[in-house]
Amino acid sequence: MIDVPGIFASNVFNDEKLRERLPHDTYISYRESIDSDQPLDIHVANAVADAMKDWAIEKGCTHYTHWFQPMTGITAEKHDSFLTPMEDGHVMMEFSGKELIKGEPDASSFPSGGIRATFEARGYTTWDPTSPAFVKDNTLCIPTAFVSYTGDVLDKKTPLLRSMDRINHEAVRILHLFGRDDITRVDATVGPEQEYFLIDKEVYDCRKDLRYTGRTLFGARPPKGQQLDDHYFGAIKQRVKAFMAELDEELWKLGIYSKTEHNEVAPAQHELAPIFTTVNIAADHNQLTMELMKRIARKHGMVCLLHEKPFKGVNGSGKHNNWSLSTDTGENLLKPGKKPEENTQFLLFLTAVITAVDDYQDLLRLSVATAGNDHRLGGDEAPPAIISMFLGDDLEAIVEAIISGEEYESQGKVVLNTGAEALPEIRKDTTDRNRTSPFAFTGNKFEFRSLGSALNISCPNIMLNTMVADVLSSFSDELEKATDFDAAVRRLIRKNLKKHRRIIFNGDGYTDEWVAEAEERGLLNLKSTPEALKRYTAKKNIELFRRNHIFSEKEVKARQEILLENYIKIIDLEALTMLDMAKKDIFPAVSAFTGELAETIARKRAVSENIRVDSEVKLLQKLSDLLSSFSDTIDELDSKVGGAAGYRKSIQRHAEYNATEVLSTMERLREISDKMEMCTAAEYWPYPSYGELLFSVQS
């Protein structure tokens, strides 16, 4: 039996351990520096580093690393030992405050978007004391930010921390106008639900596309997929349960609040949900969660797939970003209370979010734009590319009453009668959970549902924090001039709700009618990643980032270039993988099978002209025609991949070319292949089928 309280955060050097190991005066000095955002005194830094090193060595560590998140979307590490040579030939285990605070990894091969010249290889990591150090693989991992030699931001943590500072400052500023002087800090908090697939490693190893790209590029639909919904919340298989148990234990040791786990809709699909925590720590924890999922799955003879759409025709995997604002007094600023229509503070923060999402809908969309997520958005398992907000009937009615100036009539407590005397009454929530909405209010938080499963959650939360902080700043500017605060707040709420009501939509986001209505409302429909990323450098967005000290214009353009370049490379890699599979495996396999068919027809005809071979002839003709089309489309895709060279002077045009010309040809090649798979004998087909993949974990 696992002693969960006993092991929780046992591999984390948190504030409690630091307080135990530092002299009292030194600990107080450390806390004062951290709480006031002041640089650490070198003597205090040395004491912290020494305590951290001693604890790590007790845990079996010989090395430390500055653990950071470059623009690759994953984490990076460079390991150094604690070893220090002595004059007598012996060694000591040492770790200084200077080594704790600053590291120097080579930055030359990380994506930089052109803001770092090739010869400027140096980069700096700097300790993030707001996210505690932890032990992983017998190495002390120190969460850090990462900047170039020129001081430009090259990571995801630095702008996230900046955005947290902005939302804190502006939320506190608003609250003080309400007379809430007891509140000194507001944090954005997040609970990211993580979806993923688990398949058997043996079948995974037989698929080049999964190994190289993370998704299946070919594959006919199996007879059984998710039609019966029998996997959703079903009994968890023993191999998967064992994986989940070990994952939970390792996450708990790292202080990660792993709470909920269940089967998702698609076969082999599952979900893990943690408890909310501060967004900076939540981002670090989610990166660790994805890393551990992959590693632990392999220990259990399985592979964890985090691609947004690993299988065509079944649900893809997302990551639901549950975002809220919490004060240092324990108050959730997005909790409506019993009478939200009378809760002016809540209504003001709600209005700020509505205003921000409407004004910067393009930033939310591009924050989740990836090559993989393009296959998922708008499908039956994910919201559409059009950003809209779901508030639920009660809140929408309150908003409409405020806009019209009419009195809101509350429906009061609604109780659902189950009709069974043995069952208790169920109090109905004030909002539903609209699965087709990209940005839905779910009681005391907003659930941003458009994130792909592999995404680093820092990106959307940078956008959310920054744009809401900016709106709150403009609200404060207006309210600070008011002579009658209460009247000014009511006017401001009504004015902004009226102006931005177009972003609110409580209906079905999957319908064609909504697409047409959204266009009439003037909402953006950015269907592809290149189309979305083009908006990154819109004047209003650059000004937003610059005004809030998140990115310089150069850093915005660099990020746009990095993301476009990543998109291009992913499509190129997928196209080249398809060509490799098509030329070397699929074409020879179908050709061999048609050859056997032809021989079978010839043998039967040699025995007797009266033996019917109509079926074989029909199948042979069908496969021969498909194989001919397959060959032509291979040549076409080859040409399209080569034709991209003409667009390389413009990264935007290159990405758009890949999104249209290359992807459409890939789709046609797949369509032909999938038809051939359905007509080719299983022993000839070179890859495990969808049925074998999705149902590979049986026990």
RAJOSUL-V51729 format. One record per run of one state. SS is the DSSP state (alpha for helix, beta for strand, coil for the rest). FROM is the first residue (numbers start at 1). TO is the last residue. Records with the same first field share a line. If there is no record, write none. Layout:
SS->FROM-TO / FROM-TO
This chain:
coil->1-3 / 8-11 / 14-14 / 22-23 / 36-41 / 59-62 / 69-69 / 71-75 / 77-78 / 82-82 / 86-90 / 94-96 / 104-105 / 107-121 / 128-132 / 137-138 / 149-152 / 154-154 / 156-156 / 178-185 / 206-207 / 214-237 / 254-257 / 264-268 / 275-276 / 300-301 / 306-317 / 328-331 / 333-339 / 343-343 / 360-360 / 368-370 / 375-388 / 391-392 / 405-414 / 417-425 / 428-438 / 442-445 / 453-457 / 480-484 / 505-511 / 522-528 / 538-538 / 548-552 / 608-613 / 648-650 / 680-689 / 695-699
alpha->4-7 / 15-21 / 24-35 / 42-58 / 97-101 / 157-177 / 201-205 / 208-213 / 238-253 / 279-299 / 340-342 / 344-359 / 361-367 / 371-374 / 393-404 / 458-479 / 485-503 / 512-521 / 529-537 / 539-547 / 553-607 / 614-647 / 651-679 / 690-694
beta->12-13 / 63-68 / 70-70 / 76-76 / 79-81 / 83-85 / 91-93 / 102-103 / 106-106 / 122-127 / 133-136 / 139-148 / 153-153 / 155-155 / 186-200 / 258-263 / 269-274 / 277-278 / 302-305 / 318-327 / 332-332 / 389-390 / 415-416 / 426-427 / 439-441 / 446-452 / 504-504
